[in-house]
Amino acid sequence: MKRIKILNIKTFIIATAIVFGAAINKTMAEAIGTWKAYMSYYDITEIEEAGNILYVLASQNLYSYNTTDQSIQTYDKSNFLNECNIEHIAWNPTVKKLLIVYSNGKFDLLDRNDNVENISDYYNKSMTEDKTINSIYIYNQYAYLSTSFGVLQINMDKVEISNTYNLGINVKHTYVEGNRLYASSLESGTYSGDMSDNLIDKSNWTRIGDYAPYDDSIDENLFAIANTLNPGGPKYNRFSFLRYYNNKLYTVPGYFRSGSLDEQVPGSVQVYDFDSQDWQIYQERLDTIIGHKYLDNNCIAVDKNDENHVFVGGRTGLFEFENGSFKANYDKNNSILTSALVGEEELPAHYTIICGMEYDESGNLWILNSATKKYGIYKLSANGQLTAIYKEGLIVNDHVMANLESPIFDKNGNLWFVCNHWNNTATFCYDIKNDSLYVYNTLVNQDGTIISATNMQCVAEDNDGNIWIGTNRGPVMIPESQLLTDDKTLTQVKVPRNDGTNYADYLLSGIDVTCMAIDGGGRKWFGTNGNGVYLISEDNMTQISHFTSDDSSLLSDIILSIDINDITGEVFIATSNGLCSYFSDATGTTEEMTKDNVYAYPNPVTPDYTGLITIVGLSYNSDVKILTSNGMLVAEGRSNGGTFTWNGCDKNGKKVASGIYMVATATNEGKKGTVCKIAVIK
């Protein structure tokens, strides 16, 4: 009888949960604390056949295709693999594993069940030789890797490097014939050694002739199959600037710095639509239309009245798009924008440098034009009128400062931006209403200490109205009370050591901060040049997380841009190795908590689920209580922005029993919110 009773209870819970699910009808977010990579799979370079599975290397990323059920599986650092930037792959039919060789010298071994083993000895080995790997040859349980100095032998069965044959030549490819191992070099010819000899001894190798060519082309039939597949992903794996708006992520790939960096990346725009879960590639090869180069797009602005109306800036001018199609360009030849100066010489139109743009609340586009003769700020009004604004504070040595970028509007409508140039680093605030420019170019903190920063790289406003500036010596702050005043003292937040002394340390002192974003909980996300991503609490006193490529699925420690979807809490991170994201536990807030915007997921909570249960749609710093159906308190706390997470345990840390649990909310002023329900099934 007892067993029947339990089954009836579970049946009731499941039935109730189905009703809840139908009533909620929400698109559930990814699990908090998980990573996602947005990798490109466009340019196919290698294909390996493993029975009914095709492994495809494309744009230095991996996916597989099952010819039996036509399914596609992508692989990345957030999903199976240990690294990114794959150079070569090779299938070993003897041990039934795929060898994956990364550009940094690490290796993964992937079996058909997607189990992965890693070899990092080669990566960790200190050596003067170039570690470049040119090709892979499979023989029995071994993989022979042709390197810039010789041959590396990997035992794929034992998952180890068996031997290193340092021949002192750049081996293009390796092969076995009979009992002899051959290593062929374009420059040095072909060498051979008897595999029964000690081939670690270079004297046991003999030059037998010139370079022996080999066919490394992809099988035409396999390529024809792979060429019809669509594993998803963007066309390009380069992202330098991100802008999330209205469930779309707008991206550009260039990274231009006057006087220091000119990569000449072909102009492109890639937009990810989260509704259709697909990428849109804006019209390319505009050089054939505009009559000059189209390169290094490094900023993008979305019209708040029309998300399909987009402006893109870069080294070669300002570009206007409508529904992904080119509409117009603005440069020195057809507008009042001007190109950069070298001395007194004005450069051609393809040096009309636009490194920053932002829309104001009235629909005007504000444009930063760098290194010009006179004007650095332009306003493109909603009716298409382009106006130049002269500000003496932007002029140094008879020309506008270089690398004007990272514009934002604060809550009072003031335009903030930086000059990210080692020779004239500064932060500016343009008070549009009073036509006044405030310049922060002497970096002195509240203790009177000079901050030895040579770059100011980004600006952000926190929830309290303070302005944050990211420098190559750490973040600094201008308190709201000092804005638009003559007080140019910068604040470095002091974090107490809490070690029994009265000492404190400046927040992230010495860290090269390249980009910033503020999440729904008021927390700061700092992207850095070589130190990954830091997450700092709203009160600035706690380092909540420090993500690096070594201890997380972050693709690289060099961070170029960060933006956040406040509805889902997804933090988008552009790195030097591509685009990834992290699902955080903070979302945007709502002014009023109602049954329409407060909900929990997953719901129902099934027996196999071990993650956090998330309640979203809350007001700022709201009070949340988890109660049993008869009103007993199970858990409580405050929301992080608009999100509260529950680990499914009671106040004693014990997993709760099956049942229906009530979520009661109240604002931080004590005003009651709404109630939602969570079904837990054990």
N, C-alpha and C positions, 0 to 999 in steps of 0.2 A: 504493500500500500504506500509506503514511504517513497519508493522509487517513482511510482505513478504520480504522486503529488509534486515531486521535483520537476518531472517532465511537464506537468501542467503549468507550473509557474514559469518555466522557460518558454513554453509555447505562448503564454500570455505576454511575456516581456518582448519576445520577437514580434508578435502581432502589434503590440503597442509601438515598438520601434519603427515598424514599417509605416504606421500612421504618422509618427513624428517625421520620418524621412520624407514622406509625401508632402507633409505640411511645410517643411523647411524649404525644400526644393532649391537648395543652394549649391553652387559649384565649390566643392571642398578644396582647400589649399593643400599643398604638400606638407608632410610632417615637419614640425618645427625641428630645427637643428640639422636638416639634411641639405645636401649640396646638389646642384644641377649644373651641367656644362652645356653650352650652346656651341657645338663644334661644327666646322665645315667638313663636308664629305663630297666635294665638287670635282677636284682634279685627281683622277685615278692614275696611280703610278705603279702599283703592284697588285697581283691577284694570286692567291694560293688556293688550290683545290684540295679539299679534305673529304672525300666521299661525296655525300650530298650537300656539303657545306662549302660555300665559297667565302674566303676571307679576302676582303678588299681594303687595300691601303689607299686612301684618297685624302688629299690636302693634309698629309701627315697625321691622319686620324683613321681609325679602324672601324669597320662594320662587317657583319656576316650576313649571308643570304642562304636560306635553306631551300634548296631546289625542290624538295618534296612538298613542303606545305607553303612555300613562297613567303615565309616570314623573314623579317629583317631585324637584326639585333645590332645596336650601336654600342661601342665601347669607349669609355673615357675615364678620366681620373676620378670622377664621382661615381663611376659605374664599372667596377671590376679592376681597372688598370691602376698602376702605381705612378705613372708619369704621363706626359704629353709630348708632342713633337716626335712622332715615330719616323725613323729613317728607312727601316727595312722590316719585312716579315718573311718567314719561311716555315712551311709545314713539314714536320718530320713524321712520315708514315710508320716508322718503326716504333717510336714511343708515343705516337698519336698526340703530339703537342705542337702548338704554333709558337715559334720563337719570334718575339717582338723586340726590336732593337731601337732604343731611343737615341736622340741626338746627343744627350748628355753622357752616354756610356752605360746606362742601366739597361737591364734586360728583363723582360717578363716571359714566362712560359704559360700559355693558355691551353687548357684541354677542351674537349668537346662539350664538357659539362660546365664550362665557364669558370672553372677553378684556376686560380692564378698563383704562380710561384715566382719570386723575384730573385735576381742575381745582381748584387750591387758592388761586387769586388772590383770590377774593372773601373767603375765610376769612382770608387774610393781610393784606388791605387795612385800613389804619387809617382809621376813619371814625367820626363821632359819631352817624350815623343807626343806627336799629335795623335789623339785617340779616335780620329775619324774612321768609321767603318764603311767600306765601299760596297761590299756584297756579302751574301751568305751562300754557302754550299752545304747541302745535307748529305751525309754518308753514314749509314747504319744509325747508331744512337747519337752520333756526333753532328755538331754544326761547326763548320769551319768559316770563320769570319775573316775576310780580307781587310787588312788595316793599312794605315799609312806607313807602318814600320815592319809589317810582316803578317803573321797568321795567328789567330786566336782560336783554340779548340775548346768547344763547350760540350760536356757530356750532358745531354738533355735528359737522360734517364736519371742520373744522380743529381741533376740541377747544380752543376758546378763548372767552373773553368778548369779544364784538365791540364792544358799546356799552353804556353805562350812561345811562339817561334819568332824571335826578333831577328829578322833578316836584314834590317837596315835599308829596305826598299819599300816603295809605295805599291802594295799589291792591289791590283784591280779586281782580280778574281782568282779563286782557288778551285781545284778539281782533283779527283782521284781516278787513276787508271791502273788496273792491275793492283800491285802492292805499293804503288808510288803516289806520293802527294805532290801536286804541282801548284806553284804560286807564280802568277804572271803579272808583270808590271809594264805599263806603257813606256816608262822611261828606262827601265833596267833590263827588260827581257824576261824570259821564263826560267824559273829555277825548279829543281825537282829533288826529292829525297825519298829514300826507301823507308817505308813506314815501320819496318822492323828495327831501324836504327834509332839512335837518340837524336831526334830532329831539333831538340832544344839547342844542340851544338851546331852552330852555323856552318862549321866545316863539313858537315854531312849533307849539305845541300850543294847541288851542282847546276851551273848555268847551262841550259841545253839549247838555247836559241832566243830568237826575238819574241816579242809579245805575241801571245796566242789569242786572237779575237774570240769572243763568245757571244752568243745570242741572249740578251737580257730583255728582249721585247715581250710584251704580254700576249698570251695566246688570243688570237682573234676571236675565237668562239666565246671564250670566257669574257673578253672585253665587251663583246656584243651583248651578252647577258647583263653584265654589270652596268652597262651604259643605259639600260632601260629602267634601272632601279632608282628609287627616290627615298634615301634614308633620312631625308629632312636636313635641317641645318642651314646656315647662311652660305652664301657663295664664297665669301672670303673669311679668313680667320684673323682679321685685324680689326681692333676696336680701340679708338683713342678717346672718344667722347660719347657719353650716353645721355639720353633724355627720355624719361618715362612720362607718358601722358596719355590718359584716357584709354588704358589697357593696351597701349602699344609702346614698344621700346624702339626709339629712333637712335641710330648709330652712324658714326663716320669713322674712317680708319687712319687719317693722317696725323702726324705729330710734328709740327713745324715750329722752330725757334730761331728767330733772326740772329745771325751771327754764330749759331752753335749747332743747329740741326736742320738739315734739309734733305729728307729721305726720298722725296719725289715719288710718293705713293700715288698711283693712279686714282683719280677722284671717283668716289662711290658713296652711295647711301644705302644702308640696309635697315629695314624696318620689320620688327617682329610683331605680328598681330596675335594677341593671346586668345582672341575669340575664335579665329580660324586656325590657330596654331600653325601658322605658315609665315615664311619670310617674303617680303616684297623687296625687289632690287630696283632702285630708281634708275631712270635712263642714264646710260653710261656713254663713254667716248664723246663727251661734249666738245672736245678739242676740234672735232671735225665741223662743229657748228659755230662755235664762238670765234674761231680764227687764232686761238692761242692755247697754251697748255692748260690742262684741267687736272690739278694735282693737290695733294695734301689737304683734303677737307678735314678740318679739326674742330668745328663747332656747328651746332644745329639749333634752330629755333622753330617751334611749332605754333602756328596761329591759334590762339585760344578760341577763336570763333569758328575755325574750320581746321580740323586736325589733318586734313589732306593738303592744306596749304603750308608749305614748309620752305624755310630759307636755310641755306648752307653756306658757311664761310670757310675760307682756307687761304693758302698762300697765293692762289691765283684769282681771287675775287669773291664776289657775292653772287649766289645762284638761287633762283626761285623755281620751285617745283609745285605742280598741281596734280594730285592723284598719281604721283610718281613720275610724271612726265615733265621734261624741262620746259619752263615757261619764259624765263628771262635771265640774263646775267648783267651784273653791274661792275664796271671797272673804270679805269681812267679814260678809256676811249669813248664811253657812252653815258657817263654819269659824272657827278661832282666828286665821287670818290677819287683818290689819287694813289699812285703807286709809291713804293718805298724809295728813299734817297740813299745813295752812296756818295758821301761828300756832298757836292752840289748837283750831282747827276741824278735825274729821275729815271728809275728803271722802267722797262716795258710793262705793259698791262698785266702780264702774268706774274707780276710782283705787287699786285694790289692786295695787301695783306689784311685779312679779316680773321682775327683769332678769338672773337667773342661777340655774342649777340644775345639779346633778351627782350621779350615782349613785356610791356607794362599792362596794367589793368584796363587801360583805355584802348588797347589794340594797336599801340604804336610799337614799332620795332626799333630798338636802340642798338647801334652798330659801333664797334670799336675798330678803327682803321689805323694800323700801326706804322711807325717809321716814316710818316709823311712830312710834307713841308710845313703845314699849318694846322690842319684840323685832325682831331683824334676821335671825336664823338659825332655821330650822325644819328638823326631820327628819321625813320621812314614811317610816315603817318599812314593811318588806315586807308586814306584816299590816294596813296601812292606818291605823296610829295616827299622828296628827300631833302633834308635840311642839315647843313653843317653847323657845328657849335664850336666856337673858339674858346679855349681855356688855357691861359698862360701857364698854369701849373703843370700842364702836360708837355711843355716845350723845354728841351735841353739841347744846348749847342745848335740852336736854330732849326731844330726839327722835333717832331712829335716822338715821344719815347717808343721804343720797340716792345713788342710782345705784350700789348694791352689785352687782357683776357679775363676769364672767370667772372663775368658780370652777374650780379643778382640785384633784385629790388627788395629792400627791407619792408617791414610792415607799414612804414610811413611814406613809402613811395620814393625813397632815395636810391640812387643807382650807385652800387659799389662795384669796384673792379680792381685788378692789380696790374702792375708792370712787372712781368716775370723776366727780368733781364739783369744779369749779374752786375752790370755797370750802373744801372739806375733803378734798383729795386724800390718799389713803393706800392702803397695801397691808397686808393682814391675813393672819396664819397662825393658824388655830384648831387647837390640839393637842387632838384629840378625846379621846385616852386620858387626858390629865391635866386636861381641861377648862380649858385656858389659852389666852388670846388674846394674840398678839404683834402689835404695831402698828408699822408703818414709815411715819411721816408727816413726818419731818424728812429731807429729801433732801440728804445730805452724802456725798461720795465719799471714796475712800481717800486723796486728797490734802488732805482737809479743805475742799474747795471745795463751796459750796452749789450744788445743781443747781436751776435756776430753772424747774422744771416745774410747771405748773398742772393737769395731768391725769395720773393713772396709769390706763391703759386696758386692760391685759391682763397675764396671768401665764402662764408656761410653765416646765416643768422639762426641762433638757437631760439627755443620757445620762450625765453625770457627777454628777447629783443637784443641780446648781446651779439656783437659781430666778432666772428672768429676768422683768423687769418692763418693759413697754412704756410709755413716757411721751411727752409731746409735745415733749420735749427730747432724745429718743433712748433707746436701751435701757440699762438698768442691771441689775446682777446681785448676788445674794446668794450667796456661795460656800457650798457644802455644809457646810463646817466651822463656819460662823457660824449655821446654822439652829438655832432654838429656844435661842438664847443672848441675852444682854443687849447684844451688839454689834450695833448698828443701822446700822453703816457700810455704805454701798452701794458697789459696785465698778463703775466705768466702764472697760471693757476698753481698754487702750492698744495701738494698732496702730503699730508703728515705721514711719517714713517711708522708711527704707532709702535715704536720699540722701546718706550720708556723715556725717550729723549724728547726735546721740543723741536727736533729737526724735521724739515720737510724737503721734498724734492719738487722741482718744477715738472709739470705734467709733460711727459714724452720729450723731455729736454734732449736736444741733439738729434732727434729723429727727423728725417727728411719727409715732410708731409706734402703730398702731391695733390690730394683731393679730399673732400669732406662731404658728408651728408648727415642730416638730422632725422632720426626716425620718429615714429608716432609716440614713443615714450620719452622723447626729448633727449635721447642718448646720441652720442657723437660717434660716427663711423669715420675713422681716419685712414685713408689709403696712403701708402708710403712708397718711397723709392728704395726697395731692397729689404724692407722689414715687414712686408705683408700688410695686414689690416688689423687695426686696433678698434675695439668697441669700448667706449668709456661711458660710465653712468651719467645720468642727467645732472647730478650734483658735482660731477667731475672728480669725485674722490675715489672711484673704484674702477679698476681695469677689469671689465666683465669678461672679455675674451681677447686673445691675440692669435689671429689665424696666420699661419705661414704655410708655404708649400710643402714643408717637411712633415708637419703634424696635422694637416687637414687636406681637403680636396681642392684647396686654392691652387689655381693653375700656375701662378708665378708670384714671387714676392715683389715684383715691380708692378705697382697699381697706377693706372692712368686715369680712371674715372669711376665714380660710384653714384648710383641713383637708386631710389627705393619706391616700390609699390606699397603705399601705405594701407591699401585695402587688405592685401594678403601677407604683408611683412616680408616679401621677397626683396633681398638686397642684391642688386645687379653690380657686378664687379668686372671692369675691363682691365685685363692684365696684358703684359707683354707676350703671353702665350695664348691669348684668346679670352672669350667671355664666359663667365660662370656666375652662379648666384648662390646665395645662402638664405634659407627660410628662417627668419628670426622670430622671436616671441614678442614682438611689438608691432602694432598696427596703428593706423590713424584712429582718431576718436570721433564719436558722434555727440552732438549736443543733447540729444534726447534718446534714451534707451527704450526701444519699443519691441514688441513681439516680431516685428518685421525685420529688424536689423540685428537683434541679439540671437545668436544660435551657437550650437556646439558641434564640433566634429572631432573624431569620427562619431557617428551616432546612428545605429547602436555601436557600442564598444564590444567587439567580438573577442572570444577567448584567446585568439592568436595575436591580438594587438598588444604591444608592450610599450608604445610611445606615450607622449603626453596627450591629454585630452584638452582641446583648445576651445575657449569661449571667446567670441569676437563680437564687435558691434557695441562695445562699451564706451562710456564717457571717460574723460581723462581722470586717472587716479581713482577710479570707482571702487567701492567696497563690494566684494563678492563672497557669498557663502554657498557652500555645497551642503544640501540637507537630504536626509532620507525622506521617504514619502510620508512618514509620521512626524517630521519636523526635527529630528535629531541632527545636530551639527556634525558634519563629517570633516570639512576642510574650509578654510577661509583665507583671504588675503586681499591685496589690492591689484588692480589691473596695471599692466605695462602699456601705457598708451591706451589703445582700445582692446587689448587682449589680456586674458587671464588663462593660465595653464594649470591643469590639475593632473597629478600623477596617478590618479585612480586609487589612492590610499586614504585611509582615515587619519586622524590626528596622531595616532600611535605608529604610523608607518606601515600598517597592515592593509593589504589589498582588500577592497570592499567586496561584499557579496553581490550576487546577481540581484537586480532590482531597478526601480525607477528612482533617479535622483533629481532633486530640484536645484536649480541655480537661481538664487535670489541676489539681486543687484541693488545698489544704492549709489548715488553720486557722492563725491567727496564732501559735499555740504550736508549729507544725510538724507537727501530727498530720495525716496524709493524709486527704483527703476522698474525693471520687468522681471519675469520669471520664465526660464526655459527648462526643458527636461532632458535628461540624459539616460538612455537605457544601457545598462551594463549586463552582459551575458557571460557567465562563467562556464 
